[in-house]
C-alpha cells in the first residue's frame, strides 16, 4: 500500500476537501485525485462519496481511517526508534501548543532548546488545547504543551508543569467591581463571556458553578482569551482569565474563599516511541517544573 496514497486519504478525510488536502500536501488537486483513485482501485472499494461540493467518507472509508493512522504511526515509530540509536538530537520535532501558552510560557524554553539543539527543525502548531490533544491521540504530534484536561484517556500521559491561577474579572467601572465583596451567586446574575463550550477551561469554571447549583448567565463565548479580555475591559461582561493576563484594563473581583486554577503541562501518547528531540524538550519542561516546585 503506497504511503503517499494513504497520506492523501487522511488529508481529505480531515479537511473534507480535495483542494484543501492538496494545499496541505503541497500537491496539485489532480495529483491528489489520482492518488485516491489508485488507492480505491487497489482496495477495490469506494472511499469517498462526492455529492456536489460535499465530500464524505463511505462506510469503507470510515473503516480505513483508523487503520491508515495506525499504519503511518507504526512507520513513524519505527523510523524514530532506528534514528534514536545514533543518540543524535536532530530531525523534526512536531510540537502542538495553545496560543496562550506559546505566548506566555514557552518562549524562554524554545530559545534554550533551539540554542542547545540547532539540528532540530521545530514544527510548532498553534491550536486550541483540545485540538492539540486530538493531535496527540491520532499521532500527528509528538508532544503537546497545553491546558491539561480534567480527565484524559488512558493512552495519554499528562505531566503538569505550571499551576495557572484563574481570576474572576470585570471592567473597572462594572457594577460588580464596586462592591468590596461579591459571591458566586452575585456574579451569576450578570452577563458573562466564557471560554468556548468545548474548552477545558470552560469545564473547570462550569464545574465550580454546578457545585453550588448555580447557572452563569453566559451571553457569549469564544476560544480566544485575548478576545475575552477585550470584551471584559469595555464592560460588556465579566469572565475568568489567567492571572498572568491581568493588568490595568481589567480588575479582579473580590470573591472570598474561591480559588480557581488550571494545570498547564505536556502530554504524549504512551504507545508512541519518542524521538531524541522530543525527549530533550521534555527534559527542559521537567526542569522548569522542578524549578517551580
HELIX and SHEET records of a PDB file:
HELIX    1   1 UNK A    3  UNK A   15  1                                  13    
HELIX    2   2 UNK A   18  UNK A   25  1                                   8    
HELIX    3   3 UNK A   29  UNK A   43  1                                  15    
HELIX    4   4 UNK A   59  UNK A   84  1                                  26    
HELIX    5   5 UNK A   99  UNK A  104  1                                   6    
HELIX    6   6 UNK A  107  UNK A  116  1                                  10    
HELIX    7   7 UNK A  129  UNK A  137  1                                   9    
HELIX    8   8 UNK A  175  UNK A  178  5                                   4    
HELIX    9   9 UNK A  184  UNK A  188  1                                   5    
HELIX   10  10 UNK A  200  UNK A  211  1                                  12    
HELIX   11  11 UNK A  225  UNK A  233  1                                   9    
HELIX   12  12 UNK A  243  UNK A  245  5                                   3    
HELIX   13  13 UNK A  276  UNK A  292  1                                  17    
SHEET    1   A 2 UNK A  48  UNK A  51  0                                        
SHEET    2   A 2 UNK A  54  UNK A  57 -1                                        
SHEET    1   B 6 UNK A 120  UNK A 126  0                                        
SHEET    2   B 6 UNK A  91  UNK A  97  1                                        
SHEET    3   B 6 UNK A 143  UNK A 147  1                                        
SHEET    4   B 6 UNK A 260  UNK A 269 -1                                        
SHEET    5   B 6 UNK A 156  UNK A 170 -1                                        
SHEET    6   B 6 UNK A 239  UNK A 242 -1                                        
SHEET    1   C 6 UNK A 120  UNK A 126  0                                        
SHEET    2   C 6 UNK A  91  UNK A  97  1                                        
SHEET    3   C 6 UNK A 143  UNK A 147  1                                        
SHEET    4   C 6 UNK A 260  UNK A 269 -1                                        
SHEET    5   C 6 UNK A 156  UNK A 170 -1                                        
SHEET    6   C 6 UNK A 251  UNK A 252 -1                                        
SHEET    1   D 2 UNK A 191  UNK A 195  0                                        
SHEET    2   D 2 UNK A 217  UNK A 222  1                                        
END                                                                             
